Amino acid sequence: MRVRMNLRQCVWVLAVALSAGITGGTVRAAASPSSQDQGHDQDYSKNKNYQVGMRDGKGDKAHNKDHSKKRNFKKDEDQKAYESGYQQGHQGDQHGH
């Protein structure tokens, strides 16, 4: 009977330790992405997707269109670079108008 009680205590201690470890890991994982989001206004000018977006934006502006090509990228960062380039290209030189 004594052995059975020790086994229950061991299982209980192990369960508590595992849940604490899982909870701690989840908190760390949830905190990580926020540190990556700090660079909202990144310089994408050397990014190839930015360049494609810039070209598409200029082309749409020249033909008086708005986002005629819908491009989707697997990575969120690539999509952001493309959209940033498109906006820059579509706005063009507003000073001369």
C-alpha positions as CSV (number, residue, x, y, z in Angstrom):
1,M,0.0,0.0,0.0
2,R,2.9,2.3,0.8
3,V,4.4,1.8,-2.7
4,R,1.1,2.6,-4.3
5,M,0.9,5.9,-2.5
6,N,4.4,6.8,-3.6
7,L,3.6,5.9,-7.2
8,R,0.6,8.3,-7.1
9,Q,2.7,11.0,-5.7
10,C,5.3,10.5,-8.3
11,V,2.7,10.6,-11.1
12,W,1.2,13.8,-9.6
13,V,4.5,15.5,-9.3
14,L,5.4,14.5,-12.9
15,A,2.1,15.8,-14.2
16,V,2.5,19.2,-12.4
17,A,6.1,19.5,-13.7
18,L,5.1,18.7,-17.3
19,S,2.2,21.1,-17.3
20,A,4.4,23.8,-15.9
21,G,7.0,23.1,-18.6
22,I,4.4,23.2,-21.3
23,T,2.9,26.4,-20.0
24,G,6.3,28.1,-19.8
25,G,7.1,27.0,-23.3
26,T,3.8,28.4,-24.7
27,V,4.4,31.7,-23.0
28,R,7.8,32.0,-24.5
29,A,6.6,31.0,-28.0
30,A,3.8,33.5,-27.8
31,A,6.2,36.3,-26.8
32,S,8.6,35.6,-29.7
33,P,6.6,37.0,-32.7
34,S,6.1,40.4,-31.1
35,S,9.9,41.0,-31.1
36,Q,9.9,40.3,-34.9
37,D,7.1,42.8,-35.6
38,Q,9.1,45.8,-34.4
39,G,10.4,46.6,-37.9
40,H,7.1,47.8,-39.5
41,D,8.7,50.2,-41.9
42,Q,11.4,48.1,-43.3
43,D,13.4,49.0,-46.4
44,Y,12.3,46.5,-49.0
45,S,14.0,48.3,-51.9
46,K,16.5,45.5,-52.5
47,N,13.8,42.8,-52.2
48,K,12.9,41.1,-55.5
49,N,9.2,41.1,-54.6
50,Y,9.3,44.8,-53.9
51,Q,10.8,45.3,-57.4
52,V,8.0,43.2,-58.9
53,G,5.4,45.2,-57.0
54,M,7.0,48.5,-58.1
55,R,6.9,47.4,-61.7
56,D,3.3,46.3,-61.4
57,G,2.3,49.5,-59.7
58,K,4.0,51.7,-62.3
59,G,2.3,49.7,-65.1
60,D,-1.1,50.0,-63.5
61,K,-0.6,53.7,-63.0
62,A,0.4,54.1,-66.7
63,H,-2.8,52.3,-67.8
64,N,-5.0,54.0,-65.2
65,K,-5.7,50.7,-63.4
66,D,-5.8,49.8,-59.8
67,H,-4.1,46.5,-58.7
68,S,-4.9,44.7,-61.9
69,K,-2.6,41.8,-60.9
70,K,-3.4,39.9,-57.7
71,R,-0.3,38.2,-56.5
72,N,-0.2,36.0,-53.4
73,F,3.0,34.9,-51.7
74,K,3.5,32.1,-49.3
75,K,5.5,34.2,-46.9
76,D,3.9,37.2,-45.2
77,E,7.1,39.1,-45.5
78,D,7.2,38.6,-49.3
79,Q,3.6,39.9,-49.5
80,K,4.4,43.0,-47.5
81,A,7.4,43.7,-49.7
82,Y,5.3,43.4,-52.9
83,E,2.5,45.6,-51.5
84,S,5.0,48.2,-50.4
85,G,6.6,48.2,-53.9
86,Y,3.2,48.3,-55.6
87,Q,2.1,51.3,-53.5
88,Q,5.4,53.1,-54.2
89,G,5.2,52.4,-57.9
90,H,1.5,53.3,-58.2
91,Q,1.9,56.6,-56.4
92,G,4.9,57.5,-58.7
93,D,6.0,61.1,-58.8
94,Q,3.0,63.0,-57.3
95,H,5.0,66.3,-57.2
96,G,4.8,67.0,-60.9
97,H,1.0,66.8,-61.2
